[in-house]
């Protein structure tokens, strides 16, 4: 069975950087989409960035120009480089992996990693 695990969260000052990593294990098939979502306290989960198997990225307007998503299909891994972090970026960040060749409607979530931006 597939397990999705994130890492790289932590405490950082405003203007700082973090790099999040995610790997989906247990599948020999690459995913159609992998991405990052976040949920801040008192708010609904929102899409931050996602990337297709072909490498096409999509970003939320709030992170454009600051965050960069990348992937490694062979490893079923996805990364999120977060620069110029703001207080508003504080949230639990979740990795998502969705859709394979033989299970196109599948979807898996990681446990989340906390990112806290604070002075």
Secondary structure as GFF3:
##gff-version 3
##sequence-region A 1 119
A	DSSP	beta_strand	3	7	.	.	.	ID=ss1
A	DSSP	beta_strand	10	12	.	.	.	ID=ss2
A	DSSP	beta_strand	18	25	.	.	.	ID=ss3
A	DSSP	beta_strand	33	39	.	.	.	ID=ss4
A	DSSP	beta_strand	46	52	.	.	.	ID=ss5
A	DSSP	beta_strand	57	59	.	.	.	ID=ss6
A	DSSP	three_ten_helix	61	63	.	.	.	ID=ss7
A	DSSP	beta_strand	67	72	.	.	.	ID=ss8
A	DSSP	three_ten_helix	73	75	.	.	.	ID=ss9
A	DSSP	beta_strand	77	82	.	.	.	ID=ss10
A	DSSP	three_ten_helix	87	89	.	.	.	ID=ss11
A	DSSP	beta_strand	91	98	.	.	.	ID=ss12
A	DSSP	beta_strand	107	109	.	.	.	ID=ss13
A	DSSP	beta_strand	113	117	.	.	.	ID=ss14
###
